[in-house]
Amino acid sequence: MENQTSTTTGTGTADPNAKFESGKTHARQAAEDLRAAAEAKAQELRSTAEAKASELRDRAEQAYSDVRNRARTLREDGEQYVRENPTRAIVTALGVGFVLGLMFRR
């Protein structure tokens, strides 16, 4: 036996237009619910991505700053060493150049 839950006309038969309108309304509401859920999920993903991007940007800036400071310190230490030991620095540079020349000759 069928269970009819739709609107019936005065003759006792189901009104096809009422069923159609009810189906349209239901489909429209379902589509609206899906759209709202998709927008909410997209906003959540966007917020998560923005937070992660900000975190990574901060970490990259910190790493860049650390590398710059380390390079500056190495350069200053190198300059100080050369000023304090000019002869040793020249002999070391000549030795490194000689070794590199031998390596590239082969």
C-alpha positions as CSV (number, residue, x, y, z in Angstrom):
1,M,0.0,0.0,0.0
2,E,1.2,3.5,-0.8
3,N,1.3,6.2,1.8
4,Q,0.3,9.5,0.3
5,T,1.6,12.6,2.0
6,S,0.9,15.1,-0.7
7,T,-1.9,17.5,-1.2
8,T,-5.0,16.1,-2.7
9,T,-7.7,17.8,-4.8
10,G,-11.4,17.6,-4.1
11,T,-11.6,14.5,-6.2
12,G,-9.2,12.5,-4.0
13,T,-6.2,12.3,-6.4
14,A,-2.8,13.9,-5.7
15,D,-2.2,17.3,-7.4
16,P,0.9,16.9,-9.7
17,N,1.5,20.7,-9.6
18,A,1.6,20.7,-5.8
19,K,4.0,17.7,-5.8
20,F,6.2,19.5,-8.4
21,E,6.2,22.8,-6.4
22,S,7.0,20.9,-3.2
23,G,9.9,19.1,-5.0
24,K,11.2,22.4,-6.4
25,T,11.1,24.0,-3.0
26,H,12.8,21.0,-1.4
27,A,15.5,21.0,-4.1
28,R,16.0,24.7,-3.8
29,Q,16.4,24.4,0.0
30,A,18.8,21.5,-0.4
31,A,20.9,23.5,-2.9
32,E,20.9,26.5,-0.5
33,D,22.0,24.3,2.4
34,L,24.8,22.8,0.3
35,R,25.9,26.3,-0.9
36,A,26.0,27.5,2.7
37,A,28.0,24.5,3.9
38,A,30.4,24.9,1.0
39,E,30.9,28.6,1.8
40,A,31.5,27.8,5.4
41,K,34.1,25.1,4.6
42,A,35.8,27.4,2.1
43,Q,36.0,30.2,4.7
44,E,37.4,27.7,7.2
45,L,40.0,26.5,4.7
46,R,40.9,30.1,3.7
47,S,41.4,31.1,7.4
48,T,43.6,28.0,8.0
49,A,45.7,28.7,4.9
50,E,46.1,32.4,5.8
51,A,47.2,31.5,9.3
52,K,49.7,28.9,8.0
53,A,51.0,31.4,5.4
54,S,51.5,34.0,8.1
55,E,53.3,31.5,10.3
56,L,55.6,30.4,7.5
57,R,56.3,34.0,6.4
58,D,57.3,34.9,10.0
59,R,59.6,31.9,10.2
60,A,61.2,32.7,6.8
61,E,61.7,36.3,7.9
62,Q,63.4,35.1,11.1
63,A,65.6,32.6,9.2
64,Y,66.6,35.4,6.7
65,S,67.4,37.7,9.6
66,D,69.5,35.0,11.3
67,V,71.4,34.2,8.1
68,R,72.1,37.9,7.4
69,N,73.4,38.4,10.9
70,R,75.6,35.3,10.7
71,A,77.0,36.4,7.3
72,R,77.7,39.9,8.7
73,T,79.5,38.4,11.7
74,L,81.6,36.1,9.5
75,R,82.6,39.0,7.2
76,E,83.6,41.1,10.2
77,D,85.5,38.3,11.8
78,G,87.3,37.7,8.4
79,E,88.2,41.3,8.1
80,Q,89.5,41.4,11.6
81,Y,91.6,38.3,11.1
82,V,93.1,39.7,7.9
83,R,94.0,43.0,9.6
84,E,95.6,41.2,12.5
85,N,97.4,38.5,10.4
86,P,98.0,40.0,6.9
87,T,101.0,37.7,6.0
88,R,99.2,34.6,7.2
89,A,96.1,35.6,5.2
90,I,98.1,36.1,2.0
91,V,99.9,32.8,2.4
92,T,96.6,31.0,3.1
93,A,94.9,32.7,0.0
94,L,97.9,31.6,-2.2
95,G,97.7,28.1,-0.9
96,V,94.0,27.8,-1.5
97,G,94.4,29.3,-5.0
98,F,97.2,26.8,-5.7
99,V,95.1,23.8,-4.6
100,L,92.1,25.0,-6.6
101,G,94.3,25.5,-9.6
102,L,95.5,21.9,-9.4
103,M,91.9,20.6,-9.0
104,F,90.6,22.5,-12.0
105,R,93.6,21.5,-14.2
106,R,92.5,17.9,-14.1
